[in-house]
Amino acid sequence: MLILEIVVRRVFGKHIVELARKDKDVLLIVGDIGYGVFDRYREEFPDRFINFGLTEQTMIGAAS
């Protein structure tokens, strides 16, 4: 994985937490993302975090 990819993921992880603090309607759906990118989000908003694992089709259906 490129360094830039890691940085982008961490920045996104930080900003999604800030957004969720401001808007209770933010729900994070992930597909088995590792690297601890969303650990803080999951800890702070466990009821608004769904990890579908490696099932992209299910994620799309749930999001719609």
CHARMM internal coordinates of N, CA and C (Angstrom, degrees):
IC EDIT
DIST 1 N 1 CA 1.4528
DIST 1 CA 1 C 1.5237
ANGL 1 N 1 CA 1 C 108.25
DIST 1 C 2 N 1.2833
ANGL 1 CA 1 C 2 N 115.03
DIHE 1 N 1 CA 1 C 2 N 137.05
DIST 2 N 2 CA 1.4555
ANGL 1 C 2 N 2 CA 120.32
DIHE 1 CA 1 C 2 N 2 CA 179.61
DIST 2 CA 2 C 1.5240
ANGL 2 N 2 CA 2 C 111.01
DIHE 1 C 2 N 2 CA 2 C -73.83
DIST 2 C 3 N 1.3212
ANGL 2 CA 2 C 3 N 115.45
DIHE 2 N 2 CA 2 C 3 N 150.26
DIST 3 N 3 CA 1.4649
ANGL 2 C 3 N 3 CA 121.10
DIHE 2 CA 2 C 3 N 3 CA 178.23
DIST 3 CA 3 C 1.5221
ANGL 3 N 3 CA 3 C 110.41
DIHE 2 C 3 N 3 CA 3 C -57.50
DIST 3 C 4 N 1.3223
ANGL 3 CA 3 C 4 N 117.26
DIHE 3 N 3 CA 3 C 4 N -41.65
DIST 4 N 4 CA 1.4645
ANGL 3 C 4 N 4 CA 121.16
DIHE 3 CA 3 C 4 N 4 CA -179.28
DIST 4 CA 4 C 1.5262
ANGL 4 N 4 CA 4 C 111.28
DIHE 3 C 4 N 4 CA 4 C -59.63
DIST 4 C 5 N 1.3248
ANGL 4 CA 4 C 5 N 117.79
DIHE 4 N 4 CA 4 C 5 N -40.26
DIST 5 N 5 CA 1.4633
ANGL 4 C 5 N 5 CA 121.11
DIHE 4 CA 4 C 5 N 5 CA 178.68
DIST 5 CA 5 C 1.5191
ANGL 5 N 5 CA 5 C 110.95
DIHE 4 C 5 N 5 CA 5 C -61.72
DIST 5 C 6 N 1.3167
ANGL 5 CA 5 C 6 N 116.98
DIHE 5 N 5 CA 5 C 6 N -42.07
DIST 6 N 6 CA 1.4603
ANGL 5 C 6 N 6 CA 121.32
DIHE 5 CA 5 C 6 N 6 CA 179.43
DIST 6 CA 6 C 1.5197
ANGL 6 N 6 CA 6 C 110.12
DIHE 5 C 6 N 6 CA 6 C -64.06
DIST 6 C 7 N 1.3222
ANGL 6 CA 6 C 7 N 117.31
DIHE 6 N 6 CA 6 C 7 N -44.37
DIST 7 N 7 CA 1.4636
ANGL 6 C 7 N 7 CA 121.58
DIHE 6 CA 6 C 7 N 7 CA -179.91
DIST 7 CA 7 C 1.5246
ANGL 7 N 7 CA 7 C 110.22
DIHE 6 C 7 N 7 CA 7 C -62.24
DIST 7 C 8 N 1.3158
ANGL 7 CA 7 C 8 N 117.42
DIHE 7 N 7 CA 7 C 8 N -45.40
DIST 8 N 8 CA 1.4680
ANGL 7 C 8 N 8 CA 121.20
DIHE 7 CA 7 C 8 N 8 CA -179.40
DIST 8 CA 8 C 1.5268
ANGL 8 N 8 CA 8 C 110.21
DIHE 7 C 8 N 8 CA 8 C -61.60
DIST 8 C 9 N 1.3092
ANGL 8 CA 8 C 9 N 117.99
DIHE 8 N 8 CA 8 C 9 N -42.97
DIST 9 N 9 CA 1.4696
ANGL 8 C 9 N 9 CA 121.03
DIHE 8 CA 8 C 9 N 9 CA 178.82
DIST 9 CA 9 C 1.5240
ANGL 9 N 9 CA 9 C 111.22
DIHE 8 C 9 N 9 CA 9 C -62.30
DIST 9 C 10 N 1.3067
ANGL 9 CA 9 C 10 N 117.01
DIHE 9 N 9 CA 9 C 10 N -42.96
DIST 10 N 10 CA 1.4714
ANGL 9 C 10 N 10 CA 119.73
DIHE 9 CA 9 C 10 N 10 CA -179.48
DIST 10 CA 10 C 1.5201
ANGL 10 N 10 CA 10 C 111.54
DIHE 9 C 10 N 10 CA 10 C -67.22
DIST 10 C 11 N 1.3159
ANGL 10 CA 10 C 11 N 117.46
DIHE 10 N 10 CA 10 C 11 N -40.04
DIST 11 N 11 CA 1.4655
ANGL 10 C 11 N 11 CA 120.89
DIHE 10 CA 10 C 11 N 11 CA 178.01
DIST 11 CA 11 C 1.5264
ANGL 11 N 11 CA 11 C 109.50
DIHE 10 C 11 N 11 CA 11 C -63.86
DIST 11 C 12 N 1.3321
ANGL 11 CA 11 C 12 N 117.09
DIHE 11 N 11 CA 11 C 12 N -44.09
DIST 12 N 12 CA 1.4597
ANGL 11 C 12 N 12 CA 120.12
DIHE 11 CA 11 C 12 N 12 CA 177.51
DIST 12 CA 12 C 1.5259
ANGL 12 N 12 CA 12 C 110.37
DIHE 11 C 12 N 12 CA 12 C -61.36
DIST 12 C 13 N 1.3277
ANGL 12 CA 12 C 13 N 117.07
DIHE 12 N 12 CA 12 C 13 N -43.83
DIST 13 N 13 CA 1.4637
ANGL 12 C 13 N 13 CA 121.13
DIHE 12 CA 12 C 13 N 13 CA 178.53
DIST 13 CA 13 C 1.5143
ANGL 13 N 13 CA 13 C 112.15
DIHE 12 C 13 N 13 CA 13 C -57.65
DIST 13 C 14 N 1.3159
ANGL 13 CA 13 C 14 N 116.73
DIHE 13 N 13 CA 13 C 14 N -41.13
DIST 14 N 14 CA 1.4687
ANGL 13 C 14 N 14 CA 121.49
DIHE 13 CA 13 C 14 N 14 CA 178.83
DIST 14 CA 14 C 1.5234
ANGL 14 N 14 CA 14 C 110.95
DIHE 13 C 14 N 14 CA 14 C -66.45
DIST 14 C 15 N 1.3152
ANGL 14 CA 14 C 15 N 116.75
DIHE 14 N 14 CA 14 C 15 N -44.99
DIST 15 N 15 CA 1.4629
ANGL 14 C 15 N 15 CA 120.60
DIHE 14 CA 14 C 15 N 15 CA -176.05
DIST 15 CA 15 C 1.5254
ANGL 15 N 15 CA 15 C 112.96
DIHE 14 C 15 N 15 CA 15 C -72.17
DIST 15 C 16 N 1.3201
ANGL 15 CA 15 C 16 N 117.79
DIHE 15 N 15 CA 15 C 16 N -31.65
DIST 16 N 16 CA 1.4626
ANGL 15 C 16 N 16 CA 119.12
DIHE 15 CA 15 C 16 N 16 CA 178.89
DIST 16 CA 16 C 1.5280
ANGL 16 N 16 CA 16 C 110.27
DIHE 15 C 16 N 16 CA 16 C -68.45
DIST 16 C 17 N 1.3301
ANGL 16 CA 16 C 17 N 117.55
DIHE 16 N 16 CA 16 C 17 N -31.88
DIST 17 N 17 CA 1.4669
ANGL 16 C 17 N 17 CA 121.12
DIHE 16 CA 16 C 17 N 17 CA 175.35
DIST 17 CA 17 C 1.5221
ANGL 17 N 17 CA 17 C 109.75
DIHE 16 C 17 N 17 CA 17 C -66.20
DIST 17 C 18 N 1.3170
ANGL 17 CA 17 C 18 N 116.95
DIHE 17 N 17 CA 17 C 18 N -45.85
DIST 18 N 18 CA 1.4641
ANGL 17 C 18 N 18 CA 120.74
DIHE 17 CA 17 C 18 N 18 CA 179.23
DIST 18 CA 18 C 1.5253
ANGL 18 N 18 CA 18 C 110.92
DIHE 17 C 18 N 18 CA 18 C -61.22
DIST 18 C 19 N 1.3085
ANGL 18 CA 18 C 19 N 116.73
DIHE 18 N 18 CA 18 C 19 N -41.48
DIST 19 N 19 CA 1.4588
ANGL 18 C 19 N 19 CA 120.82
DIHE 18 CA 18 C 19 N 19 CA 178.80
DIST 19 CA 19 C 1.5277
ANGL 19 N 19 CA 19 C 111.12
DIHE 18 C 19 N 19 CA 19 C -64.92
DIST 19 C 20 N 1.3239
ANGL 19 CA 19 C 20 N 117.17
DIHE 19 N 19 CA 19 C 20 N -42.60
DIST 20 N 20 CA 1.4649
ANGL 19 C 20 N 20 CA 121.30
DIHE 19 CA 19 C 20 N 20 CA -179.56
DIST 20 CA 20 C 1.5241
ANGL 20 N 20 CA 20 C 111.58
DIHE 19 C 20 N 20 CA 20 C -65.79
DIST 20 C 21 N 1.3064
ANGL 20 CA 20 C 21 N 117.90
DIHE 20 N 20 CA 20 C 21 N -30.74
DIST 21 N 21 CA 1.4662
ANGL 20 C 21 N 21 CA 120.69
DIHE 20 CA 20 C 21 N 21 CA 176.51
DIST 21 CA 21 C 1.5260
ANGL 21 N 21 CA 21 C 111.29
DIHE 20 C 21 N 21 CA 21 C -65.34
DIST 21 C 22 N 1.3173
ANGL 21 CA 21 C 22 N 116.41
DIHE 21 N 21 CA 21 C 22 N -31.87
DIST 22 N 22 CA 1.4635
ANGL 21 C 22 N 22 CA 121.58
DIHE 21 CA 21 C 22 N 22 CA -178.17
DIST 22 CA 22 C 1.5257
ANGL 22 N 22 CA 22 C 113.03
DIHE 21 C 22 N 22 CA 22 C -88.37
DIST 22 C 23 N 1.3206
ANGL 22 CA 22 C 23 N 116.69
DIHE 22 N 22 CA 22 C 23 N -26.21
DIST 23 N 23 CA 1.4645
ANGL 22 C 23 N 23 CA 120.87
DIHE 22 CA 22 C 23 N 23 CA -173.53
DIST 23 CA 23 C 1.5229
ANGL 23 N 23 CA 23 C 109.79
DIHE 22 C 23 N 23 CA 23 C -133.10
DIST 23 C 24 N 1.3277
ANGL 23 CA 23 C 24 N 116.03
DIHE 23 N 23 CA 23 C 24 N 110.37
DIST 24 N 24 CA 1.4667
ANGL 23 C 24 N 24 CA 120.50
DIHE 23 CA 23 C 24 N 24 CA -176.60
DIST 24 CA 24 C 1.5266
ANGL 24 N 24 CA 24 C 113.24
DIHE 23 C 24 N 24 CA 24 C -70.57
DIST 24 C 25 N 1.3291
ANGL 24 CA 24 C 25 N 117.28
DIHE 24 N 24 CA 24 C 25 N -8.44
DIST 25 N 25 CA 1.4608
ANGL 24 C 25 N 25 CA 120.78
DIHE 24 CA 24 C 25 N 25 CA 178.97
DIST 25 CA 25 C 1.5263
ANGL 25 N 25 CA 25 C 113.49
DIHE 24 C 25 N 25 CA 25 C -87.62
DIST 25 C 26 N 1.3235
ANGL 25 CA 25 C 26 N 117.56
DIHE 25 N 25 CA 25 C 26 N -2.02
DIST 26 N 26 CA 1.4663
ANGL 25 C 26 N 26 CA 120.61
DIHE 25 CA 25 C 26 N 26 CA 179.12
DIST 26 CA 26 C 1.5279
ANGL 26 N 26 CA 26 C 108.91
DIHE 25 C 26 N 26 CA 26 C -74.33
DIST 26 C 27 N 1.3098
ANGL 26 CA 26 C 27 N 115.41
DIHE 26 N 26 CA 26 C 27 N 125.17
DIST 27 N 27 CA 1.4583
ANGL 26 C 27 N 27 CA 123.36
DIHE 26 CA 26 C 27 N 27 CA 178.39
DIST 27 CA 27 C 1.5208
ANGL 27 N 27 CA 27 C 107.09
DIHE 26 C 27 N 27 CA 27 C -125.25
DIST 27 C 28 N 1.3155
ANGL 27 CA 27 C 28 N 117.02
DIHE 27 N 27 CA 27 C 28 N 128.99
DIST 28 N 28 CA 1.4619
ANGL 27 C 28 N 28 CA 120.94
DIHE 27 CA 27 C 28 N 28 CA -178.57
DIST 28 CA 28 C 1.5212
ANGL 28 N 28 CA 28 C 109.62
DIHE 27 C 28 N 28 CA 28 C -103.07
DIST 28 C 29 N 1.3233
ANGL 28 CA 28 C 29 N 115.14
DIHE 28 N 28 CA 28 C 29 N 119.65
DIST 29 N 29 CA 1.4612
ANGL 28 C 29 N 29 CA 122.50
DIHE 28 CA 28 C 29 N 29 CA 177.10
DIST 29 CA 29 C 1.5195
ANGL 29 N 29 CA 29 C 107.27
DIHE 28 C 29 N 29 CA 29 C -111.55
DIST 29 C 30 N 1.3198
ANGL 29 CA 29 C 30 N 116.66
DIHE 29 N 29 CA 29 C 30 N 123.91
DIST 30 N 30 CA 1.4627
ANGL 29 C 30 N 30 CA 120.08
DIHE 29 CA 29 C 30 N 30 CA -177.75
DIST 30 CA 30 C 1.5232
ANGL 30 N 30 CA 30 C 110.37
DIHE 29 C 30 N 30 CA 30 C -125.38
DIST 30 C 31 N 1.3184
ANGL 30 CA 30 C 31 N 114.45
DIHE 30 N 30 CA 30 C 31 N 161.70
DIST 31 N 31 CA 1.4592
ANGL 30 C 31 N 31 CA 121.80
DIHE 30 CA 30 C 31 N 31 CA 178.85
DIST 31 CA 31 C 1.5117
ANGL 31 N 31 CA 31 C 110.93
DIHE 30 C 31 N 31 CA 31 C -118.44
DIST 31 C 32 N 1.3181
ANGL 31 CA 31 C 32 N 116.28
DIHE 31 N 31 CA 31 C 32 N 68.85
DIST 32 N 32 CA 1.4609
ANGL 31 C 32 N 32 CA 122.46
DIHE 31 CA 31 C 32 N 32 CA 175.26
DIST 32 CA 32 C 1.5254
ANGL 32 N 32 CA 32 C 112.94
DIHE 31 C 32 N 32 CA 32 C 60.31
DIST 32 C 33 N 1.3264
ANGL 32 CA 32 C 33 N 116.27
DIHE 32 N 32 CA 32 C 33 N 45.10
DIST 33 N 33 CA 1.4681
ANGL 32 C 33 N 33 CA 121.57
DIHE 32 CA 32 C 33 N 33 CA 176.77
DIST 33 CA 33 C 1.5232
ANGL 33 N 33 CA 33 C 108.07
DIHE 32 C 33 N 33 CA 33 C -77.45
DIST 33 C 34 N 1.3023
ANGL 33 CA 33 C 34 N 116.58
DIHE 33 N 33 CA 33 C 34 N 127.90
DIST 34 N 34 CA 1.4597
ANGL 33 C 34 N 34 CA 121.22
DIHE 33 CA 33 C 34 N 34 CA 179.65
DIST 34 CA 34 C 1.5123
ANGL 34 N 34 CA 34 C 112.02
DIHE 33 C 34 N 34 CA 34 C -97.17
DIST 34 C 35 N 1.2715
ANGL 34 CA 34 C 35 N 116.50
DIHE 34 N 34 CA 34 C 35 N -152.13
DIST 35 N 35 CA 1.4630
ANGL 34 C 35 N 35 CA 125.16
DIHE 34 CA 34 C 35 N 35 CA 175.87
DIST 35 CA 35 C 1.5228
ANGL 35 N 35 CA 35 C 113.63
DIHE 34 C 35 N 35 CA 35 C 66.12
DIST 35 C 36 N 1.3173
ANGL 35 CA 35 C 36 N 119.34
DIHE 35 N 35 CA 35 C 36 N 12.27
DIST 36 N 36 CA 1.4577
ANGL 35 C 36 N 36 CA 121.44
DIHE 35 CA 35 C 36 N 36 CA 178.51
DIST 36 CA 36 C 1.5115
ANGL 36 N 36 CA 36 C 114.20
DIHE 35 C 36 N 36 CA 36 C 66.91
DIST 36 C 37 N 1.3246
ANGL 36 CA 36 C 37 N 116.74
DIHE 36 N 36 CA 36 C 37 N 19.94
DIST 37 N 37 CA 1.4640
ANGL 36 C 37 N 37 CA 121.29
DIHE 36 CA 36 C 37 N 37 CA -174.81
DIST 37 CA 37 C 1.5227
ANGL 37 N 37 CA 37 C 111.60
DIHE 36 C 37 N 37 CA 37 C -60.59
DIST 37 C 38 N 1.3256
ANGL 37 CA 37 C 38 N 117.27
DIHE 37 N 37 CA 37 C 38 N -40.92
DIST 38 N 38 CA 1.4606
ANGL 37 C 38 N 38 CA 120.19
DIHE 37 CA 37 C 38 N 38 CA -174.36
DIST 38 CA 38 C 1.5266
ANGL 38 N 38 CA 38 C 113.01
DIHE 37 C 38 N 38 CA 38 C -112.12
DIST 38 C 39 N 1.3142
ANGL 38 CA 38 C 39 N 118.05
DIHE 38 N 38 CA 38 C 39 N 19.53
DIST 39 N 39 CA 1.4633
ANGL 38 C 39 N 39 CA 120.96
DIHE 38 CA 38 C 39 N 39 CA -179.94
DIST 39 CA 39 C 1.5221
ANGL 39 N 39 CA 39 C 112.01
DIHE 38 C 39 N 39 CA 39 C -58.51
DIST 39 C 40 N 1.3230
ANGL 39 CA 39 C 40 N 116.66
DIHE 39 N 39 CA 39 C 40 N -45.48
DIST 40 N 40 CA 1.4664
ANGL 39 C 40 N 40 CA 120.19
DIHE 39 CA 39 C 40 N 40 CA -178.69
DIST 40 CA 40 C 1.5266
ANGL 40 N 40 CA 40 C 110.47
DIHE 39 C 40 N 40 CA 40 C -63.44
DIST 40 C 41 N 1.3170
ANGL 40 CA 40 C 41 N 117.14
DIHE 40 N 40 CA 40 C 41 N -42.19
DIST 41 N 41 CA 1.4655
ANGL 40 C 41 N 41 CA 120.74
DIHE 40 CA 40 C 41 N 41 CA 178.13
DIST 41 CA 41 C 1.5288
ANGL 41 N 41 CA 41 C 109.75
DIHE 40 C 41 N 41 CA 41 C -61.65
DIST 41 C 42 N 1.3192
ANGL 41 CA 41 C 42 N 116.66
DIHE 41 N 41 CA 41 C 42 N -48.55
DIST 42 N 42 CA 1.4675
ANGL 41 C 42 N 42 CA 121.40
DIHE 41 CA 41 C 42 N 42 CA -178.28
DIST 42 CA 42 C 1.5222
ANGL 42 N 42 CA 42 C 111.58
DIHE 41 C 42 N 42 CA 42 C -60.51
DIST 42 C 43 N 1.3262
ANGL 42 CA 42 C 43 N 117.61
DIHE 42 N 42 CA 42 C 43 N -38.51
DIST 43 N 43 CA 1.4605
ANGL 42 C 43 N 43 CA 121.40
DIHE 42 CA 42 C 43 N 43 CA 179.24
DIST 43 CA 43 C 1.5254
ANGL 43 N 43 CA 43 C 111.60
DIHE 42 C 43 N 43 CA 43 C -69.91
DIST 43 C 44 N 1.3207
ANGL 43 CA 43 C 44 N 116.67
DIHE 43 N 43 CA 43 C 44 N -40.24
DIST 44 N 44 CA 1.4610
ANGL 43 C 44 N 44 CA 121.12
DIHE 43 CA 43 C 44 N 44 CA -175.67
DIST 44 CA 44 C 1.5335
ANGL 44 N 44 CA 44 C 112.59
DIHE 43 C 44 N 44 CA 44 C -81.50
DIST 44 C 45 N 1.3257
ANGL 44 CA 44 C 45 N 117.24
DIHE 44 N 44 CA 44 C 45 N -31.58
DIST 45 N 45 CA 1.4646
ANGL 44 C 45 N 45 CA 121.70
DIHE 44 CA 44 C 45 N 45 CA -176.31
DIST 45 CA 45 C 1.5305
ANGL 45 N 45 CA 45 C 110.73
DIHE 44 C 45 N 45 CA 45 C -132.65
DIST 45 C 46 N 1.3214
ANGL 45 CA 45 C 46 N 118.43
DIHE 45 N 45 CA 45 C 46 N 61.87
DIST 46 N 46 CA 1.4657
ANGL 45 C 46 N 46 CA 119.62
DIHE 45 CA 45 C 46 N 46 CA -175.68
DIST 46 CA 46 C 1.5277
ANGL 46 N 46 CA 46 C 113.31
DIHE 45 C 46 N 46 CA 46 C -62.40
DIST 46 C 47 N 1.3268
ANGL 46 CA 46 C 47 N 117.29
DIHE 46 N 46 CA 46 C 47 N -27.46
DIST 47 N 47 CA 1.4601
ANGL 46 C 47 N 47 CA 120.52
DIHE 46 CA 46 C 47 N 47 CA -179.85
DIST 47 CA 47 C 1.5299
ANGL 47 N 47 CA 47 C 112.58
DIHE 46 C 47 N 47 CA 47 C -81.61
DIST 47 C 48 N 1.3311
ANGL 47 CA 47 C 48 N 117.00
DIHE 47 N 47 CA 47 C 48 N -5.81
DIST 48 N 48 CA 1.4677
ANGL 47 C 48 N 48 CA 121.74
DIHE 47 CA 47 C 48 N 48 CA 179.35
DIST 48 CA 48 C 1.5315
ANGL 48 N 48 CA 48 C 110.82
DIHE 47 C 48 N 48 CA 48 C -121.66
DIST 48 C 49 N 1.3103
ANGL 48 CA 48 C 49 N 116.10
DIHE 48 N 48 CA 48 C 49 N 28.99
DIST 49 N 49 CA 1.4661
ANGL 48 C 49 N 49 CA 122.51
DIHE 48 CA 48 C 49 N 49 CA -179.80
DIST 49 CA 49 C 1.5203
ANGL 49 N 49 CA 49 C 108.49
DIHE 48 C 49 N 49 CA 49 C -131.99
DIST 49 C 50 N 1.3252
ANGL 49 CA 49 C 50 N 116.45
DIHE 49 N 49 CA 49 C 50 N 122.97
DIST 50 N 50 CA 1.4642
ANGL 49 C 50 N 50 CA 120.89
DIHE 49 CA 49 C 50 N 50 CA 178.84
DIST 50 CA 50 C 1.5228
ANGL 50 N 50 CA 50 C 108.59
DIHE 49 C 50 N 50 CA 50 C -128.89
DIST 50 C 51 N 1.3259
ANGL 50 CA 50 C 51 N 115.90
DIHE 50 N 50 CA 50 C 51 N 122.53
DIST 51 N 51 CA 1.4601
ANGL 50 C 51 N 51 CA 121.45
DIHE 50 CA 50 C 51 N 51 CA 175.97
DIST 51 CA 51 C 1.5227
ANGL 51 N 51 CA 51 C 107.66
DIHE 50 C 51 N 51 CA 51 C -106.75
DIST 51 C 52 N 1.3132
ANGL 51 CA 51 C 52 N 116.31
DIHE 51 N 51 CA 51 C 52 N 108.52
DIST 52 N 52 CA 1.4542
ANGL 51 C 52 N 52 CA 121.66
DIHE 51 CA 51 C 52 N 52 CA -178.94
DIST 52 CA 52 C 1.5221
ANGL 52 N 52 CA 52 C 112.66
DIHE 51 C 52 N 52 CA 52 C -85.17
DIST 52 C 53 N 1.3113
ANGL 52 CA 52 C 53 N 116.96
DIHE 52 N 52 CA 52 C 53 N -2.87
DIST 53 N 53 CA 1.4567
ANGL 52 C 53 N 53 CA 118.68
DIHE 52 CA 52 C 53 N 53 CA -176.55
DIST 53 CA 53 C 1.5182
ANGL 53 N 53 CA 53 C 110.25
DIHE 52 C 53 N 53 CA 53 C 70.96
DIST 53 C 54 N 1.2967
ANGL 53 CA 53 C 54 N 116.04
DIHE 53 N 53 CA 53 C 54 N -150.71
DIST 54 N 54 CA 1.4681
ANGL 53 C 54 N 54 CA 120.36
DIHE 53 CA 53 C 54 N 54 CA -176.94
DIST 54 CA 54 C 1.5270
ANGL 54 N 54 CA 54 C 111.56
DIHE 53 C 54 N 54 CA 54 C -90.26
DIST 54 C 55 N 1.3172
ANGL 54 CA 54 C 55 N 115.87
DIHE 54 N 54 CA 54 C 55 N 57.55
DIST 55 N 55 CA 1.4673
ANGL 54 C 55 N 55 CA 120.83
DIHE 54 CA 54 C 55 N 55 CA 178.98
DIST 55 CA 55 C 1.5231
ANGL 55 N 55 CA 55 C 108.93
DIHE 54 C 55 N 55 CA 55 C -131.49
DIST 55 C 56 N 1.3126
ANGL 55 CA 55 C 56 N 115.60
DIHE 55 N 55 CA 55 C 56 N 74.28
DIST 56 N 56 CA 1.4603
ANGL 55 C 56 N 56 CA 120.94
DIHE 55 CA 55 C 56 N 56 CA -176.45
DIST 56 CA 56 C 1.5254
ANGL 56 N 56 CA 56 C 112.15
DIHE 55 C 56 N 56 CA 56 C -59.45
DIST 56 C 57 N 1.3237
ANGL 56 CA 56 C 57 N 117.71
DIHE 56 N 56 CA 56 C 57 N -36.32
DIST 57 N 57 CA 1.4581
ANGL 56 C 57 N 57 CA 120.38
DIHE 56 CA 56 C 57 N 57 CA -179.75
DIST 57 CA 57 C 1.5262
ANGL 57 N 57 CA 57 C 110.75
DIHE 56 C 57 N 57 CA 57 C -62.78
DIST 57 C 58 N 1.3134
ANGL 57 CA 57 C 58 N 117.37
DIHE 57 N 57 CA 57 C 58 N -40.08
DIST 58 N 58 CA 1.4574
ANGL 57 C 58 N 58 CA 121.50
DIHE 57 CA 57 C 58 N 58 CA 178.52
DIST 58 CA 58 C 1.5177
ANGL 58 N 58 CA 58 C 110.76
DIHE 57 C 58 N 58 CA 58 C -66.66
DIST 58 C 59 N 1.3254
ANGL 58 CA 58 C 59 N 117.13
DIHE 58 N 58 CA 58 C 59 N -39.37
DIST 59 N 59 CA 1.4668
ANGL 58 C 59 N 59 CA 120.90
DIHE 58 CA 58 C 59 N 59 CA 177.92
DIST 59 CA 59 C 1.5229
ANGL 59 N 59 CA 59 C 110.47
DIHE 58 C 59 N 59 CA 59 C -60.33
DIST 59 C 60 N 1.3121
ANGL 59 CA 59 C 60 N 117.30
DIHE 59 N 59 CA 59 C 60 N -44.30
DIST 60 N 60 CA 1.4633
ANGL 59 C 60 N 60 CA 121.24
DIHE 59 CA 59 C 60 N 60 CA -179.27
DIST 60 CA 60 C 1.5273
ANGL 60 N 60 CA 60 C 110.21
DIHE 59 C 60 N 60 CA 60 C -64.28
DIST 60 C 61 N 1.3103
ANGL 60 CA 60 C 61 N 116.86
DIHE 60 N 60 CA 60 C 61 N -43.17
DIST 61 N 61 CA 1.4630
ANGL 60 C 61 N 61 CA 120.35
DIHE 60 CA 60 C 61 N 61 CA 178.29
DIST 61 CA 61 C 1.5180
ANGL 61 N 61 CA 61 C 112.31
DIHE 60 C 61 N 61 CA 61 C -63.19
DIST 61 C 62 N 1.3147
ANGL 61 CA 61 C 62 N 117.37
DIHE 61 N 61 CA 61 C 62 N -42.54
DIST 62 N 62 CA 1.4651
ANGL 61 C 62 N 62 CA 121.28
DIHE 61 CA 61 C 62 N 62 CA 179.81
DIST 62 CA 62 C 1.5190
ANGL 62 N 62 CA 62 C 111.61
DIHE 61 C 62 N 62 CA 62 C -67.66
DIST 62 C 63 N 1.3177
ANGL 62 CA 62 C 63 N 116.69
DIHE 62 N 62 CA 62 C 63 N -37.66
DIST 63 N 63 CA 1.4671
ANGL 62 C 63 N 63 CA 120.47
DIHE 62 CA 62 C 63 N 63 CA -178.78
DIST 63 CA 63 C 1.5236
ANGL 63 N 63 CA 63 C 111.49
DIHE 62 C 63 N 63 CA 63 C -70.30
DIST 63 C 64 N 1.3145
ANGL 63 CA 63 C 64 N 116.65
DIHE 63 N 63 CA 63 C 64 N -27.75
DIST 64 N 64 CA 1.4669
ANGL 63 C 64 N 64 CA 118.52
DIHE 63 CA 63 C 64 N 64 CA -179.13
DIST 64 CA 64 C 1.5039
ANGL 64 N 64 CA 64 C 109.04
DIHE 63 C 64 N 64 CA 64 C -84.53
END
COOR INIT
IC SEED 1 N 1 CA 1 C
IC BUILD
